[in-house]
């Protein structure tokens, strides 16, 4: 389609180590021609709000990959971590945590689009 692949990193809260890690991801993307954006959410973000953002990114054709940066900042979000990660479409799951992607890895049958 003539456009660079697009990665969106979702960062909830202000964890300094996460900010450094996300910064390194953006730099690596830039070096290889991947469009990288960061969705910064407040540490007060609710589970419902985070899931809504994941749904929005799942539906966004300009977003080819989604990475939700862990750890999530609050006990409420931490308790919902699996739910959040499972909400990411398997074909947009950059970390490979979706059960479909893990199954492909275990079966030594990785999928590429």
SULHUCOR-V854628 format. One record per residue. N is the residue number from 1. D_CENTER is the distance of its C-alpha to the mean C-alpha in Angstrom with 1 decimal. Layout:
N_D_CENTER, N_D_CENTER
This chain:
1_22.5, 2_23.1, 3_19.9, 4_17.5, 5_14.1, 6_11.4, 7_7.9, 8_6.3, 9_5.1, 10_5.7, 11_8.7, 12_11.1, 13_14.6, 14_16.4, 15_16.1, 16_17.8, 17_16.5, 18_12.9, 19_14.0, 20_15.8, 21_13.0, 22_10.7, 23_14.0, 24_14.6, 25_11.5, 26_12.7, 27_16.1, 28_15.4, 29_13.9, 30_16.9, 31_19.2, 32_18.4, 33_18.2, 34_14.5, 35_13.9, 36_11.3, 37_10.7, 38_9.7, 39_9.6, 40_11.8, 41_12.8, 42_16.0, 43_16.5, 44_18.6, 45_15.8, 46_16.7, 47_14.9, 48_16.1, 49_14.8, 50_11.2, 51_11.6, 52_13.3, 53_10.5, 54_8.2, 55_11.4, 56_12.1, 57_9.1, 58_10.1, 59_13.5, 60_13.1, 61_14.7, 62_14.0, 63_10.2, 64_10.1, 65_6.7, 66_3.1, 67_1.5, 68_3.5, 69_6.5, 70_9.4, 71_12.2, 72_12.1, 73_15.3, 74_17.6, 75_19.3, 76_18.5, 77_14.7, 78_15.1, 79_17.3, 80_14.8, 81_11.9, 82_12.7, 83_13.0, 84_9.6, 85_8.0, 86_10.8, 87_10.3, 88_7.5, 89_10.0, 90_11.0, 91_11.4, 92_7.9, 93_6.6, 94_6.3, 95_7.2, 96_9.8, 97_10.1, 98_11.2, 99_15.0, 100_15.8, 101_14.1, 102_15.6, 103_18.9, 104_18.9, 105_18.5, 106_21.3, 107_23.4, 108_22.9, 109_22.0, 110_18.7, 111_17.7, 112_17.1, 113_17.1
